[in-house]
Every structure is written in C-alpha cells, then in structure tokens.
Amino acid sequence: MEKPVRKVAVVMQRRNARSRWAGVIWEPVGAHESDEARGEARPLMRQDDVEQWLHPGLELSLRKADADGYYLNVSTAEPKIFVAWRDEEGRGVPCLLTASYSEASCWMEGGEQVDAVPMPPELFAWVGEFVERHYRPEPKKRVRPQSFRHPKDRVRN
C-alpha cells in the first residue's frame, strides 16, 4: 500500500541575535502545501536584520503506525507541523517533516533540531481525515484494585 504524501514548502527565518553566544538565529516560521519540486532555497524577504527563505519540495508522509501521534497533534488547540532542520554552512535548512508528536519526539531524542510551525488548514483536514480512518485507541485494561481481592491473594511489595 502506498503511503499518503503531500509536498510542502517551509519558510526558514534568519534574524540577528542579541546575544554573546550566537550571532544569528535560524528557525522555521511557516509551512504550506506546494506542488513545487525540491530545489534551491530562494529568498522571500530581507528587511533590516531579518531574512526569510522558502525551501520547496519537502515531503510530509503519513503512516498508519504513527496514527496515535497524529491524533495527539490534531486533537490539540494548535496543531503543528514539526520541522527537523540542520545548520549547513551557516544556513538553516529543513530536512524532515512530520505531523506526529511521537516521531518528532524521537527525532529530538536522537539529537535533531526540531521546531514546530502552525499546521495549515488544508494539511489539518488531510491529517484529520487520515486519523479518522486509521486511529484506533488502545483498549485500556482494567486493573482490579488490591482492596477487591481476598487478603491472602494480594500481591505484597
């Protein structure tokens, strides 16, 4: 079965830092669906000490195994797209995208730089539809409290 994929363009922002530890700060500030192929980043805006660059052609794919992570995301008040990015020769370059809280968490635990941007409405609808079709909550196993058992059958710590 082919996994659902959408092409997404990410906007990375560079701003001057007012810090003695860093000269500039790179961060993703937006994402939107785009049919554009992966290519060179291009400047969108330059103003005083802020620049924005468009990185087209990244892929956002959905997998059934991550349906619970998508559910956690789309059920919040502010759904996000998580962007893993790297500093390449002094530029912030996005490399991976996910809508799964779980997958983003794994990337961070693995040492990746991951930031979140607001999920655009068209991607929210797409991810939400996927969740409705594929997410099934794990049934909760009811554990009978020790107080309901006969004293000689209770587990002692």
N, C-alpha and C positions, 0 to 999 in steps of 0.2 A: 504494500500500500504506500502510495506517495504521500509524504508529509506536506501539510499546507505551508506555503511560503509566501511572504509579501516582501517586496523591495521597499526599503526605507532610506531616506536621506537624513543625515544627522547634522545639526548645526553645532560646531565647536566654537567656543568663545575664548579669546585670549585677552587678558587685561593685566595691566601693570599692578604689581603687588606693592603695597606699602608696608613692607616687612624686610627685616635684615636677613631672613632665611631664604627668601625666594624673590627673584626679580619679576617673574610673571606667573600668572595662574591660568591654566587651561581647564576648561570644564565644558561638558555638553550642556546646551541650554534649550534644545528643541529637537524634535523629530517629526517627520511627516512621510506619508506614503508617497512613493515616487517610482515611475517606470524607468527612470534613468539607469543606465548601466553603470557599473563600478568604474570609476575614473579618477582623475586627479581632482583634488580638492580645489575649490575656487573661492575667492574672497566674495563675501556678501556685503560687508560693511566695514569701513575703517573710520574711526572717529576718536580724536584725542588719544586716549590710552586704551581703547577697546577695539578689537577686531573680531569679526565673525566669519567663519569658513564653512562652506557647505561640502559635506562628504556624501556623495550619492552612491546608490547601488548596494548598500548593505542588506543582508537578508535577515528577516525575522521569521523563524520557523516555529511551528507548534508540534509537540509530540504528546501522544496520549499519556506517556509515563510522567509528564510534568503537569498533568491536568490539575492536580491539587495546588501546585504553585501558582497556576494561572487563576484558579478560583480565589486564592488568598488575595491576589492582586486586584481582580475586577470587583471584588466584594468590598473594597475599601472606598472611602470618600474621595480619594485622589489616586486613581490607577496610574501606574508608571510604566515606562519602557526603561529597562536597565541597559546602560551602555558601558561595556568594558573598553577601555582605551589605554593607549600607551604613548609615552613621550618618544617620538622618533626625530632625532636631530633637532630638538628644541621646539617641535610642533606636537600638539595633542592630536592623535589620530585614533578614531574609533575603529575597533576591530571585530567586536561581537555584540549582538543584541539579544535580549530575551524579555519576555513578559512574565517570567516565572520568578517568584520570590526565592524559591528553593535553589534554582540554578544560579541566580545572581549571588546568593549566599555562598554557594560552593566556589564560585569564581573568586569572591573576596577572601575566603579561607585559603585559597590557593595563591594569594598574593597579587591578584589582578587589581588594577584601579577601576572601580565600578561606581558610576554615578547614575542617578535616576532623573528622567525628564518626564513631563506630563504626557500621558498617552493620548494621542489624538482621537477624536470621536470615531473616525472610520476604522481605526485599529481596535478601539474598545469594542465596537459592535462585532467585529470579526473574532476577537479573542473570546468575547462573551458567548457568542454562538457556539464556538468550539467547546467551551466549558459546559454549556447546556447539553451538548451531545455526548461528551466523554467523561465528565467528572461524576464519580460516584463516591460519596463519603464512605469511609471505612466504618463498618458497624462497630459500635462500642460494646465491648464485652463487659457485662455487668459482673462486678466482683461483690460477692456476698460478704458483708461485714463480719468480722470475727465474733461480734456480740450475738449474731444469729446462730452460731454453732454451739454445740454442746461443749462445755469447758474442757473435757478430755480430748476433743478433736481440734482444738485451737492450736494454731502454729505459734510457737514461742520463739522470740528473738534472743 
